[in-house]
Amino acid sequence: TKDALVEGVHFPPGEALDLVARKLLRTNLSDLAAMGAEPYGYFLAVAWPSGTDFAARQLFAEGLRLDGETFGVSLLGGDTVSTAGPLVASLTLLGWVPQGRAVRRSGAQPGDLVMVSGPIGDGGLGLEAVMAQLSDPDGYLAERYRLPRPRLDLIEPLRDQASAGADVSDGLIADAGHIARASGVALRLNLERMPLSRAGAAWLTEQPDRSQALMRLATSGDDYELVLTAPPDASARLGLPVIGVVEAGEGVLVLIDGKPVSTGRRGWTHP
């Protein structure tokens, strides 16, 4: 297959089209999960490279069918065209949330705690594994990159407890920055508290510069876990790893073992 650009994510040549379709759906589901919204359907616009055969299109459709059944969402309509360029697919997810209970990026308050829903850094390491730039004996990291797990299981808890939230697509620091900017506050993050998978922790122990490696994990993106804020009593009920606190001010302050570090590149920057 040719290169594909899907939802801002570049897939290397040869990536199976069923996996492309499944990641397209899952990344959009992650956006809904971050808002506490229940998905129910989607519209798809796809531009196929000239000469794409029926088998390739069928494989793409099979990926949508499989994850549509898994996550309980249906294709409601859309459009299909041809293009001289790479495959381009755009998906619009529809979801519902009770009035006044959507979790927005703008609700964080000083004194809230900052949490994440799961391991950070696997997406970036997974891309390296897919590109054969990193050893991945059991295929865990590659799967985490190719098939992220939208945190739909947290929809109800987020509605009840979180003050703000975003999914970690651009990178933990960048997406925490989206919350800080929308809420008019500062987020202080302690990267040594960042939860890591077994594979991520093993990779970290092999790196010569621990601080630089932690920054790399926190800026690589493509994790599709959630970063959220909540008052201290609510955070205890959520039971998620606490990695920082919301303060008066602006922006994101990053610390490692109590020492402020310069962030430089904070994650993916949208063109």
HELIX and SHEET records of a PDB file:
HELIX    1   1 LEU A   17  ALA A   34  1                                  18    
HELIX    2   2 PHE A   54  PHE A   71  1                                  18    
HELIX    3   3 ASP A  122  VAL A  130  1                                   9    
HELIX    4   4 TYR A  140  ARG A  146  1                                   7    
HELIX    5   5 LEU A  152  LEU A  154  5                                   3    
HELIX    6   6 ILE A  155  GLN A  161  1                                   7    
HELIX    7   7 LEU A  172  SER A  183  1                                  12    
HELIX    8   8 LEU A  191  ARG A  193  5                                   3    
HELIX    9   9 ARG A  198  THR A  205  1                                   8    
HELIX   10  10 ARG A  210  THR A  219  1                                  10    
HELIX   11  11 PRO A  232  LEU A  238  1                                   7    
SHEET    1   A 5 VAL A   9  PHE A  11  0                                        
SHEET    2   A 5 ALA A   4  VAL A   6 -1                                        
SHEET    3   A 5 LEU A  87  TRP A  96  1                                        
SHEET    4   A 5 GLU A  38  PRO A  49 -1                                        
SHEET    5   A 5 SER A  74  THR A  83  1                                        
SHEET    1   B 7 ALA A 164  ASP A 167  0                                        
SHEET    2   B 7 LEU A 226  ALA A 230 -1                                        
SHEET    3   B 7 LEU A 113  VAL A 116 -1                                        
SHEET    4   B 7 VAL A 242  GLU A 247 -1                                        
SHEET    5   B 7 ALA A 186  ASN A 190 -1                                        
SHEET    6   B 7 GLY A 251  ILE A 256  1                                        
SHEET    7   B 7 LYS A 259  PRO A 260 -1                                        
END                                                                             
